[in-house]
Amino acid sequence: MGDGSIIVVSDCHLGLVAGGGKEKGIVCEPEKLGQFLSWLIRLKNGEKCSVKLGPWGGNRGEKVLKPPEKVLLIGDILELWDASDRAIEYCSRPIFDLLQKLDCEKIYLLGNHDYDLRPLLGVYPSGEYTMSIIEGCYPVQNEEGGEEKEGGKVKRVVTLRKGDRGYLFVHGYQFDKIFRFQPWKLLPGIRSGALAFGKYGDLFVGLLFLGIAMALLNYVVLQYFPLGSVGLSQGLLNLAFPVLQFLPLSFLGLSASFWNTLLPIFGVLGNGVLIFLWAILGGPRVLYLYGRKVWNRLVGTRYNRKASISGLRGWWRRFSKNKVVDTKNLRIVYGHTHLTDVILPDELGTFKGKGGEVSLTALNIPAWVKDYTEKHRQKLRATCLYIDDEDELFIGWDWNDKRPFLVPIETVHERMEKGAVSKDTGKKLLSIGWPKSMVELWTEEKVTF
């Protein structure tokens, strides 16, 4: 590693738009991300910039930010579950044009929402420097071999060293027990099926529900009004027949003799085949349009800190099993939750491995999206993790004044625990350059001090 900085960004979900002009759901913010990348380009080209540290800086009043030598995009940069190809193209093209102009190494680590890019794993040109698309973990681990030592090969956990710290970067779905099951990897294929026919897919959705309704009607008629009898059942059939002739089932042969003789045997089978066909064509569209809404309503997305800690512990035990960890002061950096958090070693516990005890710290970085459904007030957005030889800092982006500012993790924890920060904390945040509107949001008071 050189003497520059590492910039870590997660969860941009480019292409995710509200649509219809209504403020609802989660939407991407490419204009804010574009501002930030333009600033990184200027920083790389020699522009000087610092952030005020205030009472969180110890004996230092400010921190001079170093130009990036590496930019890490750690997952869910593109929205390949819920966004259309057109929206993704429109939102992401300017972002990747800016990344191309950024003269530093670029790493794209796949998350769960952009896992469909897996066929593109490899190294690609991106301006003077390349962009590497990888999955799982960065740095990439040498799982097959290991170092030759006396007594055989020794596998090691490969880390990125900066100062006296070692870093591992993952997206974070690895810690989520729901995402440990593999079926979520089918979602990009379902999305592709939903978009394949465009809005014609809505026709198949209508036919699917119509087929289900017809199957239920057939069942009721056959169960309670046998078609071979006279009376009410024949009267219902005679009334329904003119309508049935215009339904998509007509190619089965909806003559009176067919209904009276063959339908009791083949009717259910025929409807079943049609329902299956329309489910294949229309089912992906249903999941694409309504799946996320149903999931959010039934399961929700609220951050469960205890579950995250438990999941991280389990992942680390599996990941480091039978490996030597040379770095004792290890950071796990991840996104996925859209929140900012730091989980300290005394919360995670000490882990013993082949190389001795390892002290783990987990750094959870937030998203670059606007969430109109936000219910947990500790959410923070448009923030990156900044790492150099001396410091690791959460840096927020003021999109009005187009400048960075420090996000003290102590303040994040205060808001997480109490719902709002104190008036005194609000004064300190103003003194280090926080936007007034953001201080008012975090103190839940009008700024009059």
C-alpha positions as CSV (number, residue, x, y, z in Angstrom):
1,M,0.0,0.0,0.0
2,G,1.1,3.6,-0.7
3,D,0.6,6.7,1.4
4,G,-2.8,7.6,0.0
5,S,-6.2,6.8,1.3
6,I,-8.8,4.1,0.8
7,I,-12.4,5.3,0.1
8,V,-15.1,2.7,0.7
9,V,-18.7,3.2,-0.6
10,S,-21.6,0.8,-0.4
11,D,-25.3,0.4,-1.4
12,C,-25.9,3.0,-4.1
13,H,-28.7,0.9,-5.7
14,L,-28.4,2.8,-9.0
15,G,-31.6,2.5,-11.0
16,L,-33.9,2.3,-8.1
17,V,-36.5,5.0,-8.6
18,A,-39.8,5.8,-7.1
19,G,-41.7,6.5,-10.3
20,G,-45.0,8.3,-10.8
21,G,-43.6,11.4,-9.1
22,K,-44.6,10.0,-5.7
23,E,-42.2,10.1,-2.8
24,K,-42.3,6.4,-1.7
25,G,-40.0,3.6,-1.1
26,I,-36.2,3.7,-1.6
27,V,-34.7,5.7,-4.4
28,C,-31.1,6.1,-5.6
29,E,-29.3,9.5,-5.6
30,P,-26.8,9.4,-8.5
31,E,-26.5,13.2,-8.4
32,K,-25.1,13.2,-4.9
33,L,-22.8,10.3,-5.7
34,G,-21.7,12.1,-8.8
35,Q,-20.8,15.2,-6.8
36,F,-18.8,13.1,-4.4
37,L,-16.8,11.3,-7.2
38,S,-16.1,14.6,-8.8
39,W,-14.6,15.8,-5.6
40,L,-12.5,12.7,-5.3
41,I,-11.2,13.4,-8.8
42,R,-10.2,17.0,-7.8
43,L,-8.6,15.6,-4.6
44,K,-6.6,13.2,-6.7
45,N,-5.6,16.0,-9.0
46,G,-4.1,18.0,-6.2
47,E,-6.9,20.0,-4.5
48,K,-6.4,20.4,-0.8
49,C,-9.2,19.5,1.6
50,S,-9.6,19.0,5.3
51,V,-12.4,18.2,7.7
52,K,-12.8,19.7,11.2
53,L,-12.4,17.2,14.0
54,G,-13.7,19.3,16.9
55,P,-13.8,17.6,20.3
56,W,-13.4,14.2,18.6
57,G,-9.9,15.0,17.3
58,G,-8.0,14.9,20.6
59,N,-5.1,17.3,20.1
60,R,-5.9,17.9,16.4
61,G,-8.2,20.5,15.1
62,E,-8.6,19.1,11.6
63,K,-7.7,16.3,9.4
64,V,-6.1,16.8,6.0
65,L,-7.6,14.3,3.7
66,K,-5.2,12.3,1.4
67,P,-6.1,11.6,-2.2
68,P,-7.4,8.1,-2.9
69,E,-5.1,5.3,-4.0
70,K,-8.0,2.8,-3.9
71,V,-11.8,3.1,-4.2
72,L,-13.8,0.1,-3.0
73,L,-17.4,-0.3,-4.0
74,I,-18.6,-3.0,-1.7
75,G,-21.8,-4.2,-3.1
76,D,-25.3,-3.2,-4.2
77,I,-23.9,-0.5,-6.4
78,L,-26.4,-1.4,-9.2
79,E,-30.0,-2.4,-8.4
80,L,-30.5,-5.7,-10.3
81,W,-33.6,-6.9,-8.4
82,D,-36.2,-4.1,-8.6
83,A,-35.0,-1.7,-11.3
84,S,-35.5,-1.7,-15.0
85,D,-32.6,-1.9,-17.4
86,R,-33.5,1.6,-18.7
87,A,-33.4,3.1,-15.2
88,I,-30.1,1.4,-14.4
89,E,-28.5,2.6,-17.7
90,Y,-29.7,6.2,-17.1
91,C,-28.6,6.4,-13.5
92,S,-25.3,4.5,-13.7
93,R,-23.7,5.7,-16.9
94,P,-22.6,9.1,-15.5
95,I,-21.3,7.4,-12.4
96,F,-19.1,5.0,-14.3
97,D,-17.9,7.8,-16.5
98,L,-16.6,9.6,-13.4
99,L,-15.0,6.4,-12.0
100,Q,-13.2,6.1,-15.3
101,K,-11.7,9.6,-14.8
102,L,-10.6,8.7,-11.3
103,D,-6.9,7.7,-11.5
104,C,-6.7,5.1,-8.8
105,E,-7.3,1.4,-8.4
106,K,-11.0,0.5,-8.3
107,I,-12.5,-2.6,-6.8
108,Y,-16.2,-3.6,-7.3
109,L,-17.2,-6.3,-4.8
110,L,-20.6,-7.8,-5.6
111,G,-23.5,-7.7,-3.1
112,N,-26.8,-9.5,-3.1
113,H,-28.6,-6.9,-5.3
114,D,-25.9,-6.9,-8.1
115,Y,-24.9,-10.5,-7.8
116,D,-26.1,-11.0,-11.4
117,L,-22.9,-9.4,-12.5
118,R,-21.0,-12.5,-11.5
119,P,-20.4,-13.6,-15.1
120,L,-18.3,-10.4,-15.4
121,L,-15.8,-11.4,-12.7
122,G,-12.4,-10.2,-13.7
123,V,-10.3,-7.0,-14.4
124,Y,-11.6,-4.4,-16.9
125,P,-10.2,-1.1,-18.2
126,S,-11.5,2.0,-16.3
127,G,-9.4,4.9,-17.4
128,E,-5.7,4.8,-16.7
129,Y,-6.4,2.2,-13.9
130,T,-8.4,-0.9,-14.0
131,M,-11.6,-1.9,-12.2
132,S,-11.6,-5.4,-10.7
133,I,-15.0,-7.1,-10.2
134,I,-14.8,-9.8,-7.5
135,E,-17.2,-11.7,-5.2
136,G,-17.2,-12.8,-1.6
137,C,-14.4,-10.9,0.1
138,Y,-11.6,-8.4,-0.6
139,P,-8.7,-9.0,-0.5
140,V,-9.3,-12.2,-2.5
141,Q,-8.3,-15.2,-0.4
142,N,-6.0,-18.0,-1.5
143,E,-8.2,-20.9,-0.7
144,E,-6.6,-23.5,-2.9
145,G,-3.0,-23.4,-1.8
146,G,-1.2,-21.7,1.0
147,E,2.4,-21.0,2.0
148,E,4.8,-23.8,2.1
149,K,6.0,-24.3,5.6
150,E,7.8,-27.1,7.4
151,G,5.2,-29.8,7.9
152,G,3.0,-28.8,4.9
153,K,1.1,-25.8,3.5
154,V,-0.3,-23.1,5.8
155,K,-3.4,-21.2,4.8
156,R,-3.6,-17.6,5.9
157,V,-6.3,-14.9,6.1
158,V,-5.2,-12.3,3.6
159,T,-5.8,-8.7,4.7
160,L,-5.3,-5.2,3.4
161,R,-2.8,-3.5,5.7
162,K,-3.1,0.2,6.5
163,G,-1.1,1.5,9.4
164,D,-1.2,-0.9,12.3
165,R,-4.6,-2.3,11.1
166,G,-5.7,-5.1,8.8
167,Y,-8.9,-4.9,6.8
168,L,-11.3,-7.4,5.3
169,F,-14.2,-6.1,3.1
170,V,-17.4,-7.9,2.5
171,H,-20.9,-6.7,1.4
172,G,-22.6,-7.9,4.6
173,Y,-25.2,-10.3,3.4
174,Q,-22.9,-13.0,4.8
175,F,-24.0,-12.0,8.3
176,D,-27.7,-12.1,7.5
177,K,-29.3,-15.5,8.3
178,I,-32.0,-14.9,5.7
179,F,-29.4,-14.5,3.0
180,R,-27.3,-17.5,3.9
181,F,-29.9,-19.5,1.9
182,Q,-29.1,-19.5,-1.7
183,P,-32.6,-19.0,-3.4
184,W,-32.1,-15.2,-3.4
185,K,-29.6,-15.7,-6.2
186,L,-32.5,-16.6,-8.4
187,L,-34.0,-13.1,-8.1
188,P,-32.0,-11.6,-11.0
189,G,-33.3,-14.3,-13.3
190,I,-36.9,-13.6,-12.1
191,R,-36.3,-9.9,-12.8
192,S,-35.1,-10.8,-16.3
193,G,-38.2,-12.8,-16.9
194,A,-40.4,-10.0,-15.6
195,L,-38.8,-7.5,-18.0
196,A,-38.5,-9.8,-21.0
197,F,-42.0,-9.0,-22.3
198,G,-42.1,-5.4,-21.0
199,K,-45.7,-4.3,-20.2
200,Y,-47.0,-7.2,-22.1
201,G,-46.1,-9.1,-19.0
202,D,-49.2,-7.5,-17.4
203,L,-51.3,-9.4,-19.8
204,F,-49.9,-12.7,-18.6
205,V,-50.6,-11.6,-15.0
206,G,-54.2,-11.0,-15.9
207,L,-54.5,-14.4,-17.6
208,L,-52.9,-16.1,-14.6
209,F,-55.6,-14.7,-12.3
210,L,-58.3,-15.5,-14.8
211,G,-57.1,-19.0,-15.1
212,I,-57.2,-19.4,-11.3
213,A,-60.7,-18.0,-11.2
214,M,-61.8,-20.4,-14.0
215,A,-60.3,-23.4,-12.1
216,L,-62.2,-22.4,-9.0
217,L,-65.4,-22.0,-11.0
218,N,-64.9,-25.4,-12.6
219,Y,-64.3,-26.9,-9.2
220,V,-67.4,-25.4,-7.7
221,V,-69.6,-26.4,-10.7
222,L,-68.2,-30.0,-10.7
223,Q,-68.5,-30.3,-6.9
224,Y,-72.0,-29.0,-6.4
225,F,-73.6,-29.0,-9.8
226,P,-72.6,-32.1,-11.8
227,L,-72.5,-31.2,-15.5
228,G,-74.2,-34.5,-16.6
229,S,-77.3,-33.7,-14.6
230,V,-80.3,-31.6,-15.5
231,G,-81.7,-28.6,-13.8
232,L,-79.6,-25.9,-12.2
233,S,-76.2,-27.1,-13.4
234,Q,-77.4,-27.2,-17.0
235,G,-78.9,-23.7,-16.6
236,L,-75.6,-22.3,-15.2
237,L,-73.7,-23.9,-18.1
238,N,-76.2,-22.4,-20.7
239,L,-75.8,-19.0,-19.1
240,A,-72.0,-19.1,-18.8
241,F,-71.4,-20.6,-22.3
242,P,-71.7,-17.4,-24.3
243,V,-69.2,-15.7,-22.0
244,L,-66.8,-18.6,-22.0
245,Q,-66.6,-18.5,-25.7
246,F,-64.7,-15.2,-25.5
247,L,-62.2,-16.3,-22.8
248,P,-58.7,-17.6,-23.6
249,L,-59.8,-21.1,-22.8
250,S,-61.8,-21.2,-26.1
251,F,-59.0,-23.0,-28.0
252,L,-59.7,-26.0,-25.8
253,G,-63.0,-26.4,-27.6
254,L,-65.8,-25.0,-25.5
255,S,-68.7,-26.7,-27.2
256,A,-71.7,-27.8,-25.1
257,S,-70.8,-31.5,-25.8
258,F,-67.2,-30.9,-24.6
259,W,-68.4,-29.5,-21.3
260,N,-70.9,-32.2,-20.8
261,T,-68.7,-35.2,-21.6
262,L,-64.9,-34.5,-21.5
263,L,-64.6,-31.5,-19.1
264,P,-65.2,-33.7,-16.0
265,I,-62.1,-35.7,-17.0
266,F,-59.8,-33.1,-18.6
267,G,-61.2,-29.8,-17.4
268,V,-59.1,-29.5,-14.3
269,L,-56.0,-30.8,-16.1
270,G,-56.6,-28.3,-18.9
271,N,-56.9,-25.4,-16.5
272,G,-53.9,-26.6,-14.6
273,V,-51.7,-26.6,-17.7
274,L,-52.8,-23.1,-18.6
275,I,-52.3,-21.8,-15.0
276,F,-48.8,-23.3,-15.1
277,L,-48.1,-21.7,-18.4
278,W,-49.3,-18.3,-17.3
279,A,-47.5,-18.6,-14.0
280,I,-44.2,-19.1,-15.9
281,L,-44.9,-16.0,-18.1
282,G,-46.7,-13.8,-15.5
283,G,-45.3,-15.0,-12.1
284,P,-42.0,-13.2,-12.5
285,R,-43.9,-10.0,-13.2
286,V,-46.0,-10.4,-10.0
287,L,-42.8,-10.9,-7.9
288,Y,-41.1,-8.0,-9.6
289,L,-44.0,-5.5,-9.1
290,Y,-45.2,-6.6,-5.6
291,G,-42.6,-9.0,-4.1
292,R,-40.5,-6.3,-2.3
293,K,-43.6,-4.5,-1.0
294,V,-45.0,-7.7,0.5
295,W,-41.7,-8.6,1.9
296,N,-41.1,-5.2,3.6
297,R,-44.6,-5.3,5.0
298,L,-44.4,-8.9,6.4
299,V,-40.7,-9.0,7.4
300,G,-39.5,-5.4,7.4
301,T,-36.0,-4.1,7.2
302,R,-35.3,-2.8,10.7
303,Y,-31.7,-3.2,11.8
304,N,-31.2,-5.9,14.4
305,R,-27.9,-5.2,16.0
306,K,-27.7,-8.4,18.1
307,A,-28.5,-10.5,15.1
308,S,-25.8,-8.8,13.1
309,I,-23.2,-9.4,15.9
310,S,-24.3,-13.1,16.1
311,G,-24.1,-13.4,12.3
312,L,-20.7,-11.8,12.1
313,R,-19.3,-14.1,14.7
314,G,-20.6,-17.2,12.9
315,W,-19.3,-16.0,9.6
316,W,-15.8,-15.3,11.0
317,R,-15.6,-18.7,12.6
318,R,-16.4,-20.4,9.2
319,F,-14.2,-18.0,7.3
320,S,-11.1,-18.3,9.5
321,K,-11.3,-22.0,10.3
322,N,-7.9,-23.7,10.0
323,K,-6.3,-20.5,8.9
324,V,-3.6,-18.3,10.4
325,V,-4.4,-14.7,11.0
326,D,-1.3,-12.6,11.1
327,T,-3.2,-9.3,11.8
328,K,-4.2,-9.1,15.5
329,N,-5.9,-5.7,15.0
330,L,-8.5,-6.6,12.4
331,R,-11.4,-4.6,10.9
332,I,-14.3,-6.2,9.1
333,V,-15.9,-3.5,6.8
334,Y,-19.4,-4.1,5.4
335,G,-22.6,-2.4,4.2
336,H,-25.9,-4.2,3.4
337,T,-27.9,-2.7,6.4
338,H,-27.9,0.9,5.0
339,L,-26.8,2.0,8.5
340,T,-23.7,3.3,10.2
341,D,-22.4,1.3,13.2
342,V,-19.1,0.3,14.8
343,I,-19.1,-3.0,16.8
344,L,-16.1,-3.0,19.1
345,P,-14.0,-6.0,20.2
346,D,-15.6,-6.2,23.6
347,E,-18.9,-6.8,21.9
348,L,-17.7,-9.3,19.4
349,G,-15.4,-11.1,21.8
350,T,-11.9,-12.4,21.2
351,F,-11.3,-15.2,18.7
352,K,-8.7,-17.8,19.0
353,G,-7.1,-19.3,15.9
354,K,-4.1,-21.1,14.6
355,G,-2.1,-17.8,14.9
356,G,-3.3,-16.9,18.3
357,E,-6.0,-14.5,19.5
358,V,-7.6,-12.0,17.1
359,S,-9.3,-8.8,18.1
360,L,-12.1,-7.9,15.7
361,T,-13.8,-4.6,15.0
362,A,-16.8,-4.3,12.6
363,L,-17.4,-1.1,10.6
364,N,-20.8,-0.9,9.0
365,I,-21.1,1.8,6.4
366,P,-24.3,3.4,5.2
367,A,-26.1,3.7,1.8
368,W,-26.3,6.4,-0.8
369,V,-30.1,6.2,-1.1
370,K,-33.1,8.2,0.1
371,D,-35.5,6.0,2.1
372,Y,-39.0,7.5,2.3
373,T,-40.1,4.5,4.4
374,E,-37.5,5.3,7.1
375,K,-38.7,4.2,10.5
376,H,-35.5,3.9,12.4
377,R,-34.2,7.4,13.0
378,Q,-30.5,6.6,13.3
379,K,-30.2,6.3,9.6
380,L,-27.4,8.2,7.8
381,R,-26.8,8.4,4.1
382,A,-24.3,9.8,1.6
383,T,-21.4,8.7,3.8
384,C,-18.2,6.8,3.0
385,L,-15.4,5.2,5.1
386,Y,-12.1,7.0,4.8
387,I,-8.9,5.0,5.7
388,D,-5.3,6.1,5.7
389,D,-2.2,5.2,7.7
390,E,-3.2,7.3,10.7
391,D,-7.0,7.3,10.8
392,E,-10.3,5.6,9.8
393,L,-13.1,8.1,9.7
394,F,-16.7,8.2,8.5
395,I,-17.0,11.1,6.1
396,G,-20.3,12.6,5.2
397,W,-21.1,14.5,2.0
398,D,-22.8,17.9,2.1
399,W,-24.6,18.0,-1.2
400,N,-25.6,21.6,-0.8
401,D,-22.2,23.0,-0.2
402,K,-20.5,20.1,-2.1
403,R,-17.9,19.4,0.7
404,P,-17.1,16.6,3.1
405,F,-17.5,16.7,6.9
406,L,-16.7,14.3,9.8
407,V,-19.4,12.0,11.1
408,P,-18.2,11.1,14.7
409,I,-19.2,7.5,15.5
410,E,-19.9,8.5,19.1
411,T,-22.7,10.8,17.8
412,V,-24.1,8.0,15.7
413,H,-24.3,5.8,18.8
414,E,-25.9,8.5,20.8
415,R,-28.7,8.9,18.3
416,M,-29.1,5.2,18.0
417,E,-29.5,4.7,21.7
418,K,-31.6,7.8,22.5
419,G,-33.4,8.6,19.3
420,A,-31.9,12.1,19.1
421,V,-28.6,13.7,20.1
422,S,-28.4,16.4,22.8
423,K,-28.4,20.1,22.2
424,D,-24.8,20.2,23.4
425,T,-23.9,17.6,20.8
426,G,-25.7,19.6,18.2
427,K,-23.6,22.6,18.9
428,K,-20.4,20.6,18.5
429,L,-21.7,19.2,15.2
430,L,-22.3,22.7,13.9
431,S,-18.8,23.7,14.9
432,I,-17.3,21.0,12.7
433,G,-19.3,22.0,9.6
434,W,-22.5,19.8,9.8
435,P,-25.3,21.2,7.6
436,K,-27.8,23.0,9.8
437,S,-30.8,21.0,8.5
438,M,-29.0,17.8,9.4
439,V,-28.3,19.0,13.0
440,E,-32.0,19.9,13.3
441,L,-32.9,16.4,12.2
442,W,-30.5,14.7,14.7
443,T,-31.4,17.0,17.6
444,E,-35.1,17.1,16.6
445,E,-35.0,20.8,17.4
446,K,-34.8,24.0,15.5
447,V,-31.3,25.3,15.5
448,T,-31.3,28.5,17.6
449,F,-27.9,28.1,19.3
